[in-house]
Amino acid sequence: MKRKNLVASLIGLLAVTAPLLAQLPDTPAARMSQPDALAVLRGQLEKETAAGQFAGAVLVARDGKAIFTGAYGLADREKKLPNRLDTRFRIGSMNKMFTAVAVLQLVQAGKVRLTDPLARYLTGYPNRDVASKVTVHHLLTHTGGTGDIFGPAFESNRLDLRTLQDYVNLYGTRGLDFEPGSRWAYSNYGFLLLGVLVERVSGQSYYDYVRDHVYTPAGMTRTGSIPEDQPLEGRSVGYMKPPGADAWVPNTATLPYRGTSAGGGYSTVGDLMRFAVALQHHTLLDAKHTELLTTGKVDVPNRGKYAYGFSDRTLAGTRSVGHGGGAPGMNGVLEIWPQTGTVIAVLANMDPPAAQRVAEFIATRLPEKSM
């Protein structure tokens, strides 16, 4: 396959997989006792790993305590390095949860209002319609009509997009796809704009803000968005199968310069559990704003509702909130079940739906309470 055709196919895959939320089935598998469910999960993971369908790490916790952990497959196939529980995996769109928390922290502090237009915080934004019509609420719920970032422009400028402002410089003159608030359409660019908002309001870079106000308070020591050209201990290599190919290849040629407020950073299953616990214990936001963050606002076809950077859905009578992420060579899911105190974190250095499939498998089999 010629490179330009390969790139076009991969960009198309990015556009499809970047917005992945955890899409669990409406008809769940039979519930089991907790020991039986975890035993079946371990067997399933061993089977999928042997078949080349999974490589990554899995953590299941209840009431802040891990009840299942496991790491499978290779983090680096060339060097034969195994995945570990503390391996850093790229998490795609899961960064949106951290961005939404950052914005709600500024709302809680009285520095941002959800009903304000973008122009209040991004003065001088190039497109007047976007600046005057799109509110913070629209951006957080993907109802602003601000479009995506993937496509020919991204491919042509992939390694030159080094700051969040670089994305605004590239896409800022673009108009609206639809009237804000009229419908839901996943917008990576909308979350890029939220990152710029965090920078303008806080006076810190987005990366410093989430480090200081999200990662550090939650105890997340192996999460971040260090540029891809900088060495980082324990960061796995992502492996993808390009359309029509038989062999797994590194996803290096598809990666941005660094992760952004829309996605593309890295984390571990342990850090994701710490993030979930910090939310549940109101370490990051008070109870009122945590509820505001995670309560569904907009219907999403076949996916429940979308809140602020979180999905919100019910499976077999039990509510789940979280977010997924996916792109060539990476897939991840964080599911938080407030009623049962359950947290499921799955990260994979393979194409979707490697992590989603595992999260679905255990979520539909665990009992609603310990048994």
C-alpha positions in Angstrom: 0.0 0.0 0.0 1.4 3.4 -1.0 2.2 5.7 1.9 -0.4 8.4 1.0 -3.1 5.8 0.9 -2.0 4.2 4.1 -2.0 7.6 5.8 -5.4 8.4 4.5 -6.7 5.1 5.8 -5.1 5.6 9.2 -6.5 9.2 9.5 -9.9 7.7 8.8 -9.4 5.2 11.5 -8.4 7.9 13.9 -11.6 9.8 13.1 -13.6 6.7 13.9 -11.8 5.4 17.0 -10.9 8.6 18.8 -14.4 9.2 20.2 -14.8 5.7 21.6 -16.8 5.5 24.8 -17.2 2.2 26.6 -20.0 0.7 24.5 -21.2 -2.1 26.7 -24.1 -4.3 25.5 -27.7 -3.7 26.4 -28.1 -7.4 27.1 -25.5 -8.4 29.7 -24.0 -11.8 30.2 -25.1 -13.8 33.2 -23.9 -12.4 36.5 -21.5 -14.6 38.5 -20.1 -14.7 42.0 -17.1 -12.4 42.3 -14.5 -15.3 42.6 -16.1 -17.0 39.6 -16.2 -13.8 37.5 -12.6 -13.0 38.2 -11.5 -16.6 37.4 -13.3 -16.5 34.1 -11.8 -13.1 33.4 -8.3 -14.4 34.0 -8.9 -17.3 31.6 -10.3 -15.0 29.0 -7.3 -12.7 29.1 -4.9 -15.6 28.8 -6.9 -16.9 25.8 -7.0 -13.5 24.1 -3.3 -12.9 24.7 -2.4 -16.2 23.2 -4.5 -15.5 20.2 -2.9 -12.1 19.7 -6.1 -10.2 20.5 -4.9 -8.5 23.7 -1.7 -6.9 25.1 -2.0 -4.5 28.0 -3.0 -4.2 31.7 -6.2 -4.7 33.6 -7.3 -3.6 37.1 -10.6 -4.2 38.8 -11.3 -2.5 42.1 -14.1 -2.4 44.7 -14.3 0.3 47.3 -10.8 1.6 46.4 -9.2 -1.9 46.8 -7.9 -3.9 43.8 -9.6 -7.3 43.5 -8.0 -8.2 40.2 -4.8 -7.1 38.4 -2.9 -8.5 35.5 -0.5 -7.5 32.7 -0.3 -9.3 29.4 1.7 -9.4 26.2 4.6 -7.2 25.2 5.2 -3.5 25.7 8.0 -3.6 23.1 8.0 -6.5 20.7 11.4 -5.7 19.2 13.1 -5.7 22.7 10.8 -8.4 24.1 9.8 -6.3 27.0 6.6 -7.4 28.8 3.8 -5.2 29.8 3.6 -4.6 33.5 1.0 -3.1 35.8 2.9 0.2 35.9 3.5 0.3 32.1 2.4 3.7 30.7 -0.1 3.2 27.9 -1.3 5.9 25.5 -4.9 6.6 26.4 -6.4 8.5 23.5 -9.5 10.4 24.3 -9.5 9.5 28.0 -7.6 12.8 28.5 -10.9 14.5 28.1 -11.9 13.4 31.7 -8.9 15.3 33.1 -9.7 18.3 31.0 -13.3 18.3 32.1 -12.2 18.1 35.7 -9.9 21.1 35.2 -12.7 23.2 33.7 -15.1 22.2 36.5 -12.5 23.2 39.1 -12.4 26.7 37.5 -16.2 26.7 37.6 -16.2 25.7 41.2 -13.7 28.5 42.0 -16.0 31.1 40.3 -13.5 31.8 37.5 -15.5 30.2 34.7 -19.3 30.1 34.0 -20.7 27.3 31.9 -23.1 29.5 30.1 -20.5 32.0 29.0 -19.5 32.1 25.3 -16.0 31.2 24.3 -15.2 34.8 23.5 -15.2 35.7 27.2 -12.1 33.6 27.7 -10.5 33.4 24.3 -10.4 37.0 23.3 -9.5 37.6 19.7 -10.6 34.1 18.6 -10.5 34.3 14.8 -14.0 33.0 13.9 -16.6 35.3 15.3 -19.5 32.8 15.1 -17.6 30.2 17.1 -16.5 32.8 19.6 -19.9 34.3 20.2 -22.2 31.3 19.9 -20.3 28.4 21.5 -20.5 28.2 25.3 -18.3 26.3 27.7 -21.3 23.9 28.2 -21.4 23.3 24.5 -17.7 22.4 24.4 -17.9 20.1 27.3 -20.9 18.2 25.8 -19.8 18.0 22.2 -22.8 20.1 21.1 -20.9 23.2 19.9 -20.5 22.2 16.2 -16.7 22.9 16.4 -15.6 19.8 14.3 -12.7 17.5 14.6 -8.9 17.9 14.1 -8.1 14.7 12.2 -7.8 14.9 8.4 -5.4 16.2 5.7 -4.6 19.4 7.7 -3.6 17.3 10.7 -1.5 14.9 8.7 0.3 17.8 6.9 1.1 19.6 10.2 1.2 16.6 12.7 4.7 17.3 14.1 4.4 21.1 13.9 1.4 21.2 16.2 3.4 21.5 19.5 1.1 23.7 21.6 -2.6 24.0 22.0 -2.4 27.5 20.4 -0.9 25.9 17.3 -4.2 24.0 16.8 -6.1 27.3 17.1 -3.8 28.9 14.6 -4.5 26.1 12.2 -8.3 25.6 12.7 -9.4 28.9 14.3 -10.8 30.5 11.1 -13.0 27.5 10.5 -16.8 28.0 10.9 -19.4 26.0 12.7 -20.6 22.6 11.5 -24.1 23.3 12.9 -25.9 25.7 15.2 -24.5 25.2 18.8 -26.8 23.2 21.0 -28.8 21.7 18.2 -27.3 18.3 18.2 -24.4 16.1 19.5 -21.3 15.5 17.4 -18.0 14.4 18.9 -15.5 17.2 18.7 -11.8 16.8 19.5 -11.3 20.4 18.5 -13.9 21.5 21.1 -11.7 19.9 23.9 -8.6 21.5 22.4 -10.4 24.9 22.9 -11.2 23.9 26.5 -7.5 23.3 27.1 -6.7 26.8 25.8 -9.5 28.1 28.1 -7.7 26.5 31.1 -4.5 28.2 30.1 -6.0 31.6 29.7 -8.0 31.5 32.9 -5.4 29.8 35.2 -2.3 31.5 33.8 -0.6 28.1 33.6 0.1 25.9 30.6 -2.6 23.1 30.3 0.1 20.5 31.1 1.2 22.2 34.3 -2.4 22.9 35.4 -3.5 19.2 35.2 -0.3 18.1 36.8 -0.7 20.4 39.7 -4.5 20.2 40.1 -5.5 16.8 38.9 -2.6 14.3 38.8 -0.8 15.4 42.0 -3.9 15.6 44.3 -5.1 12.2 43.0 -1.7 10.6 43.5 -1.2 9.9 39.7 2.6 9.7 39.4 2.8 8.0 36.0 0.4 10.1 33.9 1.2 12.9 31.6 1.8 14.1 28.0 5.5 14.3 27.6 6.3 14.8 23.9 6.8 11.6 21.9 10.4 12.5 20.9 11.5 12.6 24.6 12.4 9.3 26.3 10.1 8.2 29.0 10.6 5.1 31.2 8.0 2.5 30.9 6.0 3.9 28.0 4.8 1.1 25.8 5.1 0.9 22.0 1.7 1.0 20.3 1.1 -1.7 17.6 -1.4 -1.4 14.8 -2.5 -3.4 11.8 -2.9 -1.0 8.9 -6.0 -1.7 6.6 -5.2 -4.8 4.5 -2.0 -5.6 6.4 -1.2 -8.9 8.1 1.6 -7.8 10.4 1.6 -5.6 13.5 3.7 -2.4 13.1 4.5 0.5 15.5 2.0 3.4 15.4 4.8 6.0 15.4 3.8 7.6 12.1 0.3 8.4 13.4 1.2 10.0 16.7 0.9 13.8 17.4 3.9 15.6 18.7 2.4 15.3 22.2 -0.9 14.6 23.8 -3.4 17.5 24.2 -6.5 18.4 26.2 -8.4 16.4 23.7 -6.4 13.2 24.1 -3.2 11.4 23.4 -1.5 11.4 26.8 -0.5 8.3 28.7 -1.4 6.7 32.0 -1.4 3.4 33.9 -4.3 1.3 35.2 -3.2 2.1 38.8 -3.3 5.8 38.1 -6.7 5.6 36.5 -8.0 3.8 39.7 -6.5 6.6 41.8 -8.3 9.2 39.6 -11.6 7.4 40.1 -11.1 7.2 43.8 -10.2 10.9 44.0 -13.4 11.7 42.2 -15.5 9.5 44.4 -13.9 11.0 47.6 -14.3 14.5 46.3 -10.6 15.2 46.3 -10.7 16.9 43.0 -14.2 18.6 43.1 -16.8 19.0 45.8 -19.9 16.7 45.7 -22.0 19.2 43.8 -19.5 19.7 41.0 -18.6 16.0 40.8 -22.2 15.3 40.2 -22.4 18.1 37.6 -19.3 16.6 35.9 -20.6 13.1 35.6 -24.4 13.4 35.2 -25.5 12.9 31.6 -26.7 16.0 29.7 -27.1 14.9 26.1 -28.4 11.7 24.5 -25.9 9.9 22.4 -27.2 7.1 20.1 -26.6 3.7 21.6 -24.2 5.1 24.2 -26.5 6.5 26.9 -25.8 10.1 27.7 -22.8 12.4 27.5 -21.9 14.5 30.6 -18.9 16.8 30.8 -16.0 14.7 29.5 -17.7 11.5 30.8 -20.2 9.1 29.5 -23.2 8.2 31.7 -25.1 5.1 31.1 -27.0 2.3 32.8 -26.4 -1.4 32.3 -28.8 -3.9 33.8 -30.0 -1.3 36.2 -26.6 -0.2 37.4 -25.2 3.2 36.5 -21.7 3.6 35.0 -19.7 6.7 34.2 -16.3 7.0 32.5 -14.7 7.4 29.1 -12.8 5.3 26.6 -10.1 6.2 24.1 -8.9 4.6 20.9 -6.7 5.2 17.9 -4.3 3.0 15.9 -2.2 1.1 18.3 -4.0 2.2 21.5 -7.2 1.5 23.3 -8.4 2.2 26.9 -11.5 2.2 29.1 -12.2 3.6 32.5 -15.6 2.6 34.0 -16.7 3.8 37.4 -19.8 2.2 39.0 -20.9 4.6 41.8 -23.6 2.3 43.2 -21.3 -0.7 43.7 -18.0 1.1 44.3 -16.5 -0.8 41.3 -13.8 0.6 39.0 -12.7 -1.1 35.8 -9.5 0.1 34.1 -8.2 -1.6 31.0 -5.4 -0.2 28.8 -4.0 -1.9 25.7 -1.1 -1.1 23.3 -3.1 -2.5 20.4 -5.9 -1.4 18.0 -9.4 -1.0 19.3 -11.4 -2.8 20.6 -8.8 -4.8 22.5 -9.4 -2.9 25.8 -13.1 -2.4 25.3 -13.7 -6.1 24.8 -12.1 -6.9 28.1 -14.0 -4.2 30.0 -17.2 -5.4 28.5 -16.4 -9.0 29.5 -15.9 -8.3 33.1 -18.5 -5.6 33.5 -21.3 -7.9 32.4 -20.2 -10.8 34.7 -19.3 -9.2 38.0 -22.1 -9.3 40.6 -23.6 -6.0 41.6 -22.2 -6.6 45.1 -19.4 -8.8 46.5 -20.5 -12.4 46.7 
